[in-house]
Amino acid sequence: MFCAGYDDQPVVMDTCEGDSGGPFVVELRGTWYLVGIVSWSHQSKCGVPGRYGFYTKVNNYNEWILDTVNSRRSGTS
């Protein structure tokens, strides 16, 4: 898991109710990467300064994801 948010932005951006399962993506040199999946956040209200959203770290599951995708491609699920 990892947490993310902004402390120094005039508008607070964060996950909110109903966002669970959504993507956390990062753009690097013109390519978008899925790095996290929305899990939860501290607050009962959305966008509270100093409170962050928590995300599942996708690269912790790379081996499982690749094994699952490859087994379905070969027809051995």
mmCIF file of the N, C-alpha and C atoms, coordinates in Angstrom:
data_MODEL
# 
_entry.id   MODEL 
# 
loop_
_atom_site.group_PDB 
_atom_site.id 
_atom_site.type_symbol 
_atom_site.label_atom_id 
_atom_site.label_alt_id 
_atom_site.label_comp_id 
_atom_site.label_asym_id 
_atom_site.label_entity_id 
_atom_site.label_seq_id 
_atom_site.pdbx_PDB_ins_code 
_atom_site.Cartn_x 
_atom_site.Cartn_y 
_atom_site.Cartn_z 
_atom_site.occupancy 
_atom_site.B_iso_or_equiv 
_atom_site.pdbx_formal_charge 
_atom_site.auth_seq_id 
_atom_site.auth_comp_id 
_atom_site.auth_asym_id 
_atom_site.auth_atom_id 
_atom_site.pdbx_PDB_model_num 
ATOM 1   N N  . MET A 1 1  ? 0.853   -1.168  0.000   1.00 0.00 ? 1  MET A N  1 
ATOM 2   C CA . MET A 1 1  ? 0.000   0.000   0.000   1.00 0.00 ? 1  MET A CA 1 
ATOM 3   C C  . MET A 1 1  ? 0.902   1.236   0.000   1.00 0.00 ? 1  MET A C  1 
ATOM 4   N N  . PHE A 1 2  ? 0.345   2.323   -0.503  1.00 0.00 ? 2  PHE A N  1 
ATOM 5   C CA . PHE A 1 2  ? 1.001   3.616   -0.391  1.00 0.00 ? 2  PHE A CA 1 
ATOM 6   C C  . PHE A 1 2  ? -0.079  4.673   -0.247  1.00 0.00 ? 2  PHE A C  1 
ATOM 7   N N  . CYS A 1 3  ? 0.321   5.820   0.265   1.00 0.00 ? 3  CYS A N  1 
ATOM 8   C CA . CYS A 1 3  ? -0.634  6.926   0.373   1.00 0.00 ? 3  CYS A CA 1 
ATOM 9   C C  . CYS A 1 3  ? -0.162  8.058   -0.527  1.00 0.00 ? 3  CYS A C  1 
ATOM 10  N N  . ALA A 1 4  ? -1.106  8.888   -0.943  1.00 0.00 ? 4  ALA A N  1 
ATOM 11  C CA . ALA A 1 4  ? -0.776  9.995   -1.834  1.00 0.00 ? 4  ALA A CA 1 
ATOM 12  C C  . ALA A 1 4  ? -1.750  11.135  -1.604  1.00 0.00 ? 4  ALA A C  1 
ATOM 13  N N  . GLY A 1 5  ? -1.246  12.336  -1.813  1.00 0.00 ? 5  GLY A N  1 
ATOM 14  C CA . GLY A 1 5  ? -2.067  13.528  -1.696  1.00 0.00 ? 5  GLY A CA 1 
ATOM 15  C C  . GLY A 1 5  ? -1.189  14.756  -1.834  1.00 0.00 ? 5  GLY A C  1 
ATOM 16  N N  . TYR A 1 6  ? -1.803  15.913  -1.809  1.00 0.00 ? 6  TYR A N  1 
ATOM 17  C CA . TYR A 1 6  ? -1.090  17.183  -1.932  1.00 0.00 ? 6  TYR A CA 1 
ATOM 18  C C  . TYR A 1 6  ? -1.280  17.993  -0.660  1.00 0.00 ? 6  TYR A C  1 
ATOM 19  N N  . ASP A 1 7  ? -0.188  18.541  -0.139  1.00 0.00 ? 7  ASP A N  1 
ATOM 20  C CA . ASP A 1 7  ? -0.270  19.453  0.997   1.00 0.00 ? 7  ASP A CA 1 
ATOM 21  C C  . ASP A 1 7  ? -0.256  20.902  0.560   1.00 0.00 ? 7  ASP A C  1 
ATOM 22  N N  . ASP A 1 8  ? 0.372   21.183  -0.577  1.00 0.00 ? 8  ASP A N  1 
ATOM 23  C CA . ASP A 1 8  ? 0.656   22.566  -0.955  1.00 0.00 ? 8  ASP A CA 1 
ATOM 24  C C  . ASP A 1 8  ? -0.171  23.063  -2.139  1.00 0.00 ? 8  ASP A C  1 
ATOM 25  N N  . GLN A 1 9  ? -1.284  22.449  -2.425  1.00 0.00 ? 9  GLN A N  1 
ATOM 26  C CA . GLN A 1 9  ? -2.120  22.868  -3.546  1.00 0.00 ? 9  GLN A CA 1 
ATOM 27  C C  . GLN A 1 9  ? -3.301  23.692  -3.047  1.00 0.00 ? 9  GLN A C  1 
ATOM 28  N N  . PRO A 1 10 ? -3.708  24.722  -3.799  1.00 0.00 ? 10 PRO A N  1 
ATOM 29  C CA . PRO A 1 10 ? -4.853  25.530  -3.379  1.00 0.00 ? 10 PRO A CA 1 
ATOM 30  C C  . PRO A 1 10 ? -6.161  24.740  -3.386  1.00 0.00 ? 10 PRO A C  1 
ATOM 31  N N  . VAL A 1 11 ? -6.255  23.743  -4.250  1.00 0.00 ? 11 VAL A N  1 
ATOM 32  C CA . VAL A 1 11 ? -7.435  22.883  -4.298  1.00 0.00 ? 11 VAL A CA 1 
ATOM 33  C C  . VAL A 1 11 ? -6.989  21.478  -3.914  1.00 0.00 ? 11 VAL A C  1 
ATOM 34  N N  . VAL A 1 12 ? -7.597  20.931  -2.871  1.00 0.00 ? 12 VAL A N  1 
ATOM 35  C CA . VAL A 1 12 ? -7.230  19.597  -2.416  1.00 0.00 ? 12 VAL A CA 1 
ATOM 36  C C  . VAL A 1 12 ? -7.862  18.562  -3.342  1.00 0.00 ? 12 VAL A C  1 
ATOM 37  N N  . MET A 1 13 ? -7.035  17.632  -3.827  1.00 0.00 ? 13 MET A N  1 
ATOM 38  C CA . MET A 1 13 ? -7.523  16.545  -4.674  1.00 0.00 ? 13 MET A CA 1 
ATOM 39  C C  . MET A 1 13 ? -7.275  15.237  -3.942  1.00 0.00 ? 13 MET A C  1 
ATOM 40  N N  . ASP A 1 14 ? -8.289  14.417  -3.874  1.00 0.00 ? 14 ASP A N  1 
ATOM 41  C CA . ASP A 1 14 ? -8.163  13.164  -3.149  1.00 0.00 ? 14 ASP A CA 1 
ATOM 42  C C  . ASP A 1 14 ? -9.230  12.202  -3.639  1.00 0.00 ? 14 ASP A C  1 
ATOM 43  N N  . THR A 1 15 ? -9.113  10.967  -3.196  1.00 0.00 ? 15 THR A N  1 
ATOM 44  C CA . THR A 1 15 ? -10.157 9.997   -3.482  1.00 0.00 ? 15 THR A CA 1 
ATOM 45  C C  . THR A 1 15 ? -11.393 10.345  -2.670  1.00 0.00 ? 15 THR A C  1 
ATOM 46  N N  . CYS A 1 16 ? -12.509 9.809   -3.091  1.00 0.00 ? 16 CYS A N  1 
ATOM 47  C CA . CYS A 1 16 ? -13.771 10.109  -2.423  1.00 0.00 ? 16 CYS A CA 1 
ATOM 48  C C  . CYS A 1 16 ? -14.622 8.840   -2.384  1.00 0.00 ? 16 CYS A C  1 
ATOM 49  N N  . GLU A 1 17 ? -15.723 8.912   -1.690  1.00 0.00 ? 17 GLU A N  1 
ATOM 50  C CA . GLU A 1 17 ? -16.639 7.783   -1.607  1.00 0.00 ? 17 GLU A CA 1 
ATOM 51  C C  . GLU A 1 17 ? -17.022 7.323   -3.012  1.00 0.00 ? 17 GLU A C  1 
ATOM 52  N N  . GLY A 1 18 ? -16.933 6.022   -3.244  1.00 0.00 ? 18 GLY A N  1 
ATOM 53  C CA . GLY A 1 18 ? -17.257 5.471   -4.556  1.00 0.00 ? 18 GLY A CA 1 
ATOM 54  C C  . GLY A 1 18 ? -16.065 5.310   -5.480  1.00 0.00 ? 18 GLY A C  1 
ATOM 55  N N  . ASP A 1 19 ? -14.886 5.805   -5.081  1.00 0.00 ? 19 ASP A N  1 
ATOM 56  C CA . ASP A 1 19 ? -13.693 5.711   -5.932  1.00 0.00 ? 19 ASP A CA 1 
ATOM 57  C C  . ASP A 1 19 ? -12.948 4.383   -5.792  1.00 0.00 ? 19 ASP A C  1 
ATOM 58  N N  . SER A 1 20 ? -13.254 3.591   -4.774  1.00 0.00 ? 20 SER A N  1 
ATOM 59  C CA . SER A 1 20 ? -12.540 2.333   -4.534  1.00 0.00 ? 20 SER A CA 1 
ATOM 60  C C  . SER A 1 20 ? -12.504 1.476   -5.786  1.00 0.00 ? 20 SER A C  1 
ATOM 61  N N  . GLY A 1 21 ? -11.310 0.934   -6.066  1.00 0.00 ? 21 GLY A N  1 
ATOM 62  C CA . GLY A 1 21 ? -11.127 0.107   -7.255  1.00 0.00 ? 21 GLY A CA 1 
ATOM 63  C C  . GLY A 1 21 ? -10.702 0.891   -8.479  1.00 0.00 ? 21 GLY A C  1 
ATOM 64  N N  . GLY A 1 22 ? -10.721 2.208   -8.386  1.00 0.00 ? 22 GLY A N  1 
ATOM 65  C CA . GLY A 1 22 ? -10.320 3.049   -9.506  1.00 0.00 ? 22 GLY A CA 1 
ATOM 66  C C  . GLY A 1 22 ? -8.806  3.111   -9.652  1.00 0.00 ? 22 GLY A C  1 
ATOM 67  N N  . PRO A 1 23 ? -8.322  3.627   -10.778 1.00 0.00 ? 23 PRO A N  1 
ATOM 68  C CA . PRO A 1 23 ? -6.889  3.646   -11.046 1.00 0.00 ? 23 PRO A CA 1 
ATOM 69  C C  . PRO A 1 23 ? -6.167  4.850   -10.440 1.00 0.00 ? 23 PRO A C  1 
ATOM 70  N N  . PHE A 1 24 ? -4.912  4.641   -10.069 1.00 0.00 ? 24 PHE A N  1 
ATOM 71  C CA . PHE A 1 24 ? -3.970  5.714   -9.754  1.00 0.00 ? 24 PHE A CA 1 
ATOM 72  C C  . PHE A 1 24 ? -2.911  5.605   -10.838 1.00 0.00 ? 24 PHE A C  1 
ATOM 73  N N  . VAL A 1 25 ? -2.884  6.554   -11.753 1.00 0.00 ? 25 VAL A N  1 
ATOM 74  C CA . VAL A 1 25 ? -1.983  6.479   -12.900 1.00 0.00 ? 25 VAL A CA 1 
ATOM 75  C C  . VAL A 1 25 ? -0.959  7.608   -12.855 1.00 0.00 ? 25 VAL A C  1 
ATOM 76  N N  . VAL A 1 26 ? 0.183   7.344   -13.484 1.00 0.00 ? 26 VAL A N  1 
ATOM 77  C CA . VAL A 1 26 ? 1.267   8.316   -13.582 1.00 0.00 ? 26 VAL A CA 1 
ATOM 78  C C  . VAL A 1 26 ? 1.706   8.370   -15.038 1.00 0.00 ? 26 VAL A C  1 
ATOM 79  N N  . GLU A 1 27 ? 1.917   9.579   -15.550 1.00 0.00 ? 27 GLU A N  1 
ATOM 80  C CA . GLU A 1 27 ? 2.400   9.755   -16.919 1.00 0.00 ? 27 GLU A CA 1 
ATOM 81  C C  . GLU A 1 27 ? 3.899   10.021  -16.868 1.00 0.00 ? 27 GLU A C  1 
ATOM 82  N N  . LEU A 1 28 ? 4.648   9.238   -17.635 1.00 0.00 ? 28 LEU A N  1 
ATOM 83  C CA . LEU A 1 28 ? 6.095   9.375   -17.687 1.00 0.00 ? 28 LEU A CA 1 
ATOM 84  C C  . LEU A 1 28 ? 6.530   9.330   -19.145 1.00 0.00 ? 28 LEU A C  1 
ATOM 85  N N  . ARG A 1 29 ? 7.080   10.440  -19.628 1.00 0.00 ? 29 ARG A N  1 
ATOM 86  C CA . ARG A 1 29 ? 7.561   10.554  -21.012 1.00 0.00 ? 29 ARG A CA 1 
ATOM 87  C C  . ARG A 1 29 ? 6.509   10.117  -22.032 1.00 0.00 ? 29 ARG A C  1 
ATOM 88  N N  . GLY A 1 30 ? 5.283   10.555  -21.823 1.00 0.00 ? 30 GLY A N  1 
ATOM 89  C CA . GLY A 1 30 ? 4.221   10.300  -22.787 1.00 0.00 ? 30 GLY A CA 1 
ATOM 90  C C  . GLY A 1 30 ? 3.510   8.966   -22.656 1.00 0.00 ? 30 GLY A C  1 
ATOM 91  N N  . THR A 1 31 ? 3.909   8.149   -21.691 1.00 0.00 ? 31 THR A N  1 
ATOM 92  C CA . THR A 1 31 ? 3.263   6.854   -21.473 1.00 0.00 ? 31 THR A CA 1 
ATOM 93  C C  . THR A 1 31 ? 2.616   6.847   -20.097 1.00 0.00 ? 31 THR A C  1 
ATOM 94  N N  . TRP A 1 32 ? 1.386   6.358   -20.039 1.00 0.00 ? 32 TRP A N  1 
ATOM 95  C CA . TRP A 1 32 ? 0.654   6.277   -18.777 1.00 0.00 ? 32 TRP A CA 1 
ATOM 96  C C  . TRP A 1 32 ? 0.853   4.902   -18.157 1.00 0.00 ? 32 TRP A C  1 
ATOM 97  N N  . TYR A 1 33 ? 1.094   4.881   -16.835 1.00 0.00 ? 33 TYR A N  1 
ATOM 98  C CA . TYR A 1 33 ? 1.315   3.637   -16.097 1.00 0.00 ? 33 TYR A CA 1 
ATOM 99  C C  . TYR A 1 33 ? 0.321   3.538   -14.945 1.00 0.00 ? 33 TYR A C  1 
ATOM 100 N N  . LEU A 1 34 ? -0.233  2.347   -14.765 1.00 0.00 ? 34 LEU A N  1 
ATOM 101 C CA . LEU A 1 34 ? -1.072  2.067   -13.610 1.00 0.00 ? 34 LEU A CA 1 
ATOM 102 C C  . LEU A 1 34 ? -0.148  1.698   -12.460 1.00 0.00 ? 34 LEU A C  1 
ATOM 103 N N  . VAL A 1 35 ? -0.113  2.509   -11.413 1.00 0.00 ? 35 VAL A N  1 
ATOM 104 C CA . VAL A 1 35 ? 0.764   2.231   -10.278 1.00 0.00 ? 35 VAL A CA 1 
ATOM 105 C C  . VAL A 1 35 ? -0.007  1.875   -9.013  1.00 0.00 ? 35 VAL A C  1 
ATOM 106 N N  . GLY A 1 36 ? -1.288  2.196   -8.984  1.00 0.00 ? 36 GLY A N  1 
ATOM 107 C CA . GLY A 1 36 ? -2.067  1.898   -7.792  1.00 0.00 ? 36 GLY A CA 1 
ATOM 108 C C  . GLY A 1 36 ? -3.540  1.724   -8.097  1.00 0.00 ? 36 GLY A C  1 
ATOM 109 N N  . ILE A 1 37 ? -4.235  1.136   -7.130  1.00 0.00 ? 37 ILE A N  1 
ATOM 110 C CA . ILE A 1 37 ? -5.683  0.978   -7.194  1.00 0.00 ? 37 ILE A CA 1 
ATOM 111 C C  . ILE A 1 37 ? -6.247  1.593   -5.917  1.00 0.00 ? 37 ILE A C  1 
ATOM 112 N N  . VAL A 1 38 ? -7.228  2.472   -6.066  1.00 0.00 ? 38 VAL A N  1 
ATOM 113 C CA . VAL A 1 38 ? -7.813  3.175   -4.916  1.00 0.00 ? 38 VAL A CA 1 
ATOM 114 C C  . VAL A 1 38 ? -8.340  2.156   -3.913  1.00 0.00 ? 38 VAL A C  1 
ATOM 115 N N  . SER A 1 39 ? -7.930  2.337   -2.652  1.00 0.00 ? 39 SER A N  1 
ATOM 116 C CA . SER A 1 39 ? -8.397  1.460   -1.589  1.00 0.00 ? 39 SER A CA 1 
ATOM 117 C C  . SER A 1 39 ? -9.313  2.210   -0.625  1.00 0.00 ? 39 SER A C  1 
ATOM 118 N N  . TRP A 1 40 ? -8.777  3.214   0.064   1.00 0.00 ? 40 TRP A N  1 
ATOM 119 C CA . TRP A 1 40 ? -9.578  3.953   1.048   1.00 0.00 ? 40 TRP A CA 1 
ATOM 120 C C  . TRP A 1 40 ? -8.899  5.269   1.384   1.00 0.00 ? 40 TRP A C  1 
ATOM 121 N N  . SER A 1 41 ? -9.593  6.118   2.145   1.00 0.00 ? 41 SER A N  1 
ATOM 122 C CA . SER A 1 41 ? -8.989  7.350   2.657   1.00 0.00 ? 41 SER A CA 1 
ATOM 123 C C  . SER A 1 41 ? -9.467  7.584   4.083   1.00 0.00 ? 41 SER A C  1 
ATOM 124 N N  . HIS A 1 42 ? -8.758  8.431   4.795   1.00 0.00 ? 42 HIS A N  1 
ATOM 125 C CA . HIS A 1 42 ? -9.029  8.690   6.209   1.00 0.00 ? 42 HIS A CA 1 
ATOM 126 C C  . HIS A 1 42 ? -10.380 9.330   6.476   1.00 0.00 ? 42 HIS A C  1 
ATOM 127 N N  . GLN A 1 43 ? -10.689 10.312  5.694   1.00 0.00 ? 43 GLN A N  1 
ATOM 128 C CA . GLN A 1 43 ? -11.770 11.219  6.057   1.00 0.00 ? 43 GLN A CA 1 
ATOM 129 C C  . GLN A 1 43 ? -13.157 10.716  5.685   1.00 0.00 ? 43 GLN A C  1 
ATOM 130 N N  . SER A 1 44 ? -14.121 11.238  6.414   1.00 0.00 ? 44 SER A N  1 
ATOM 131 C CA . SER A 1 44 ? -15.512 10.981  6.043   1.00 0.00 ? 44 SER A CA 1 
ATOM 132 C C  . SER A 1 44 ? -15.945 11.983  4.981   1.00 0.00 ? 44 SER A C  1 
ATOM 133 N N  . LYS A 1 45 ? -15.210 13.098  4.887   1.00 0.00 ? 45 LYS A N  1 
ATOM 134 C CA . LYS A 1 45 ? -15.435 14.083  3.826   1.00 0.00 ? 45 LYS A CA 1 
ATOM 135 C C  . LYS A 1 45 ? -14.294 13.960  2.828   1.00 0.00 ? 45 LYS A C  1 
ATOM 136 N N  . CYS A 1 46 ? -14.537 14.368  1.606   1.00 0.00 ? 46 CYS A N  1 
ATOM 137 C CA . CYS A 1 46 ? -13.511 14.279  0.566   1.00 0.00 ? 46 CYS A CA 1 
ATOM 138 C C  . CYS A 1 46 ? -12.652 15.542  0.551   1.00 0.00 ? 46 CYS A C  1 
ATOM 139 N N  . GLY A 1 47 ? -11.369 15.363  0.243   1.00 0.00 ? 47 GLY A N  1 
ATOM 140 C CA . GLY A 1 47 ? -10.488 16.505  0.026   1.00 0.00 ? 47 GLY A CA 1 
ATOM 141 C C  . GLY A 1 47 ? -10.169 17.317  1.260   1.00 0.00 ? 47 GLY A C  1 
ATOM 142 N N  . VAL A 1 48 ? -9.840  16.655  2.364   1.00 0.00 ? 48 VAL A N  1 
ATOM 143 C CA . VAL A 1 48 ? -9.470  17.354  3.589   1.00 0.00 ? 48 VAL A CA 1 
ATOM 144 C C  . VAL A 1 48 ? -7.955  17.560  3.589   1.00 0.00 ? 48 VAL A C  1 
ATOM 145 N N  . PRO A 1 49 ? -7.478  18.810  3.727   1.00 0.00 ? 49 PRO A N  1 
ATOM 146 C CA . PRO A 1 49 ? -6.030  19.060  3.730   1.00 0.00 ? 49 PRO A CA 1 
ATOM 147 C C  . PRO A 1 49 ? -5.320  18.221  4.793   1.00 0.00 ? 49 PRO A C  1 
ATOM 148 N N  . GLY A 1 50 ? -4.163  17.665  4.432   1.00 0.00 ? 50 GLY A N  1 
ATOM 149 C CA . GLY A 1 50 ? -3.372  16.877  5.363   1.00 0.00 ? 50 GLY A CA 1 
ATOM 150 C C  . GLY A 1 50 ? -3.840  15.438  5.514   1.00 0.00 ? 50 GLY A C  1 
ATOM 151 N N  . ARG A 1 51 ? -4.882  15.055  4.818   1.00 0.00 ? 51 ARG A N  1 
ATOM 152 C CA . ARG A 1 51 ? -5.368  13.667  4.831   1.00 0.00 ? 51 ARG A CA 1 
ATOM 153 C C  . ARG A 1 51 ? -5.162  13.084  3.437   1.00 0.00 ? 51 ARG A C  1 
ATOM 154 N N  . TYR A 1 52 ? -4.811  11.825  3.383   1.00 0.00 ? 52 TYR A N  1 
ATOM 155 C CA . TYR A 1 52 ? -4.414  11.232  2.113   1.00 0.00 ? 52 TYR A CA 1 
ATOM 156 C C  . TYR A 1 52 ? -5.247  10.012  1.766   1.00 0.00 ? 52 TYR A C  1 
ATOM 157 N N  . GLY A 1 53 ? -5.262  9.683   0.488   1.00 0.00 ? 53 GLY A N  1 
ATOM 158 C CA . GLY A 1 53 ? -5.879  8.451   0.030   1.00 0.00 ? 53 GLY A CA 1 
ATOM 159 C C  . GLY A 1 53 ? -4.866  7.318   0.095   1.00 0.00 ? 53 GLY A C  1 
ATOM 160 N N  . PHE A 1 54 ? -5.363  6.106   0.252   1.00 0.00 ? 54 PHE A N  1 
ATOM 161 C CA . PHE A 1 54 ? -4.505  4.924   0.314   1.00 0.00 ? 54 PHE A CA 1 
ATOM 162 C C  . PHE A 1 54 ? -4.789  4.033   -0.885  1.00 0.00 ? 54 PHE A C  1 
ATOM 163 N N  . TYR A 1 55 ? -3.714  3.478   -1.430  1.00 0.00 ? 55 TYR A N  1 
ATOM 164 C CA . TYR A 1 55 ? -3.777  2.760   -2.692  1.00 0.00 ? 55 TYR A CA 1 
ATOM 165 C C  . TYR A 1 55 ? -3.029  1.437   -2.591  1.00 0.00 ? 55 TYR A C  1 
ATOM 166 N N  . THR A 1 56 ? -3.543  0.426   -3.276  1.00 0.00 ? 56 THR A N  1 
ATOM 167 C CA . THR A 1 56 ? -2.830  -0.837  -3.414  1.00 0.00 ? 56 THR A CA 1 
ATOM 168 C C  . THR A 1 56 ? -1.728  -0.633  -4.441  1.00 0.00 ? 56 THR A C  1 
ATOM 169 N N  . LYS A 1 57 ? -0.519  -1.045  -4.098  1.00 0.00 ? 57 LYS A N  1 
ATOM 170 C CA . LYS A 1 57 ? 0.646   -0.882  -4.972  1.00 0.00 ? 57 LYS A CA 1 
ATOM 171 C C  . LYS A 1 57 ? 0.665   -2.021  -5.996  1.00 0.00 ? 57 LYS A C  1 
ATOM 172 N N  . VAL A 1 58 ? 0.355   -1.696  -7.237  1.00 0.00 ? 58 VAL A N  1 
ATOM 173 C CA . VAL A 1 58 ? 0.162   -2.698  -8.283  1.00 0.00 ? 58 VAL A CA 1 
ATOM 174 C C  . VAL A 1 58 ? 1.413   -3.531  -8.525  1.00 0.00 ? 58 VAL A C  1 
ATOM 175 N N  . ASN A 1 59 ? 2.596   -2.932  -8.477  1.00 0.00 ? 59 ASN A N  1 
ATOM 176 C CA . ASN A 1 59 ? 3.800   -3.712  -8.804  1.00 0.00 ? 59 ASN A CA 1 
ATOM 177 C C  . ASN A 1 59 ? 4.083   -4.813  -7.782  1.00 0.00 ? 59 ASN A C  1 
ATOM 178 N N  . ASN A 1 60 ? 3.436   -4.772  -6.612  1.00 0.00 ? 60 ASN A N  1 
ATOM 179 C CA . ASN A 1 60 ? 3.559   -5.884  -5.666  1.00 0.00 ? 60 ASN A CA 1 
ATOM 180 C C  . ASN A 1 60 ? 2.877   -7.145  -6.197  1.00 0.00 ? 60 ASN A C  1 
ATOM 181 N N  . TYR A 1 61 ? 2.034   -6.994  -7.200  1.00 0.00 ? 61 TYR A N  1 
ATOM 182 C CA . TYR A 1 61 ? 1.250   -8.102  -7.737  1.00 0.00 ? 61 TYR A CA 1 
ATOM 183 C C  . TYR A 1 61 ? 1.594   -8.410  -9.190  1.00 0.00 ? 61 TYR A C  1 
ATOM 184 N N  . ASN A 1 62 ? 2.715   -7.873  -9.688  1.00 0.00 ? 62 ASN A N  1 
ATOM 185 C CA . ASN A 1 62 ? 3.090   -8.069  -11.095 1.00 0.00 ? 62 ASN A CA 1 
ATOM 186 C C  . ASN A 1 62 ? 3.166   -9.537  -11.494 1.00 0.00 ? 62 ASN A C  1 
ATOM 187 N N  . GLU A 1 63 ? 3.821   -10.358 -10.680 1.00 0.00 ? 63 GLU A N  1 
ATOM 188 C CA . GLU A 1 63 ? 3.980   -11.771 -11.025 1.00 0.00 ? 63 GLU A CA 1 
ATOM 189 C C  . GLU A 1 63 ? 2.613   -12.454 -11.136 1.00 0.00 ? 63 GLU A C  1 
ATOM 190 N N  . TRP A 1 64 ? 1.740   -12.215 -10.174 1.00 0.00 ? 64 TRP A N  1 
ATOM 191 C CA . TRP A 1 64 ? 0.403   -12.814 -10.198 1.00 0.00 ? 64 TRP A CA 1 
ATOM 192 C C  . TRP A 1 64 ? -0.385  -12.326 -11.412 1.00 0.00 ? 64 TRP A C  1 
ATOM 193 N N  . ILE A 1 65 ? -0.316  -11.032 -11.695 1.00 0.00 ? 65 ILE A N  1 
ATOM 194 C CA . ILE A 1 65 ? -1.038  -10.475 -12.849 1.00 0.00 ? 65 ILE A CA 1 
ATOM 195 C C  . ILE A 1 65 ? -0.554  -11.132 -14.140 1.00 0.00 ? 65 ILE A C  1 
ATOM 196 N N  . LEU A 1 66 ? 0.756   -11.194 -14.334 1.00 0.00 ? 66 LEU A N  1 
ATOM 197 C CA . LEU A 1 66 ? 1.306   -11.788 -15.557 1.00 0.00 ? 66 LEU A CA 1 
ATOM 198 C C  . LEU A 1 66 ? 0.968   -13.270 -15.666 1.00 0.00 ? 66 LEU A C  1 
ATOM 199 N N  . ASP A 1 67 ? 1.084   -14.014 -14.555 1.00 0.00 ? 67 ASP A N  1 
ATOM 200 C CA . ASP A 1 67 ? 0.727   -15.438 -14.567 1.00 0.00 ? 67 ASP A CA 1 
ATOM 201 C C  . ASP A 1 67 ? -0.736  -15.634 -14.940 1.00 0.00 ? 67 ASP A C  1 
ATOM 202 N N  . THR A 1 68 ? -1.609  -14.803 -14.378 1.00 0.00 ? 68 THR A N  1 
ATOM 203 C CA . THR A 1 68 ? -3.044  -14.915 -14.650 1.00 0.00 ? 68 THR A CA 1 
ATOM 204 C C  . THR A 1 68 ? -3.357  -14.596 -16.105 1.00 0.00 ? 68 THR A C  1 
ATOM 205 N N  . VAL A 1 69 ? -2.791  -13.511 -16.611 1.00 0.00 ? 69 VAL A N  1 
ATOM 206 C CA . VAL A 1 69 ? -3.027  -13.128 -18.009 1.00 0.00 ? 69 VAL A CA 1 
ATOM 207 C C  . VAL A 1 69 ? -2.493  -14.205 -18.949 1.00 0.00 ? 69 VAL A C  1 
ATOM 208 N N  . ASN A 1 70 ? -1.284  -14.684 -18.694 1.00 0.00 ? 70 ASN A N  1 
ATOM 209 C CA . ASN A 1 70 ? -0.679  -15.684 -19.574 1.00 0.00 ? 70 ASN A CA 1 
ATOM 210 C C  . ASN A 1 70 ? -1.424  -17.013 -19.527 1.00 0.00 ? 70 ASN A C  1 
ATOM 211 N N  . SER A 1 71 ? -1.923  -17.415 -18.360 1.00 0.00 ? 71 SER A N  1 
ATOM 212 C CA . SER A 1 71 ? -2.654  -18.686 -18.273 1.00 0.00 ? 71 SER A CA 1 
ATOM 213 C C  . SER A 1 71 ? -3.979  -18.599 -19.019 1.00 0.00 ? 71 SER A C  1 
ATOM 214 N N  . ARG A 1 72 ? -4.600  -17.454 -19.004 1.00 0.00 ? 72 ARG A N  1 
ATOM 215 C CA . ARG A 1 72 ? -5.868  -17.296 -19.734 1.00 0.00 ? 72 ARG A CA 1 
ATOM 216 C C  . ARG A 1 72 ? -5.625  -17.255 -21.240 1.00 0.00 ? 72 ARG A C  1 
ATOM 217 N N  . ARG A 1 73 ? -4.498  -16.701 -21.639 1.00 0.00 ? 73 ARG A N  1 
ATOM 218 C CA . ARG A 1 73 ? -4.163  -16.683 -23.075 1.00 0.00 ? 73 ARG A CA 1 
ATOM 219 C C  . ARG A 1 73 ? -3.922  -18.095 -23.592 1.00 0.00 ? 73 ARG A C  1 
ATOM 220 N N  . SER A 1 74 ? -3.288  -18.918 -22.743 1.00 0.00 ? 74 SER A N  1 
ATOM 221 C CA . SER A 1 74 ? -2.978  -20.284 -23.173 1.00 0.00 ? 74 SER A CA 1 
ATOM 222 C C  . SER A 1 74 ? -4.147  -21.234 -22.925 1.00 0.00 ? 74 SER A C  1 
ATOM 223 N N  . GLY A 1 75 ? -5.193  -20.749 -22.255 1.00 0.00 ? 75 GLY A N  1 
ATOM 224 C CA . GLY A 1 75 ? -6.376  -21.571 -22.014 1.00 0.00 ? 75 GLY A CA 1 
ATOM 225 C C  . GLY A 1 75 ? -6.263  -22.473 -20.809 1.00 0.00 ? 75 GLY A C  1 
ATOM 226 N N  . THR A 1 76 ? -5.286  -22.201 -19.921 1.00 0.00 ? 76 THR A N  1 
ATOM 227 C CA . THR A 1 76 ? -5.120  -23.015 -18.711 1.00 0.00 ? 76 THR A CA 1 
ATOM 228 C C  . THR A 1 76 ? -5.365  -22.169 -17.479 1.00 0.00 ? 76 THR A C  1 
ATOM 229 N N  . SER A 1 77 ? -6.607  -21.816 -17.219 1.00 0.00 ? 77 SER A N  1 
ATOM 230 C CA . SER A 1 77 ? -6.892  -20.974 -16.052 1.00 0.00 ? 77 SER A CA 1 
ATOM 231 C C  . SER A 1 77 ? -7.081  -21.795 -14.807 1.00 0.00 ? 77 SER A C  1 
# 
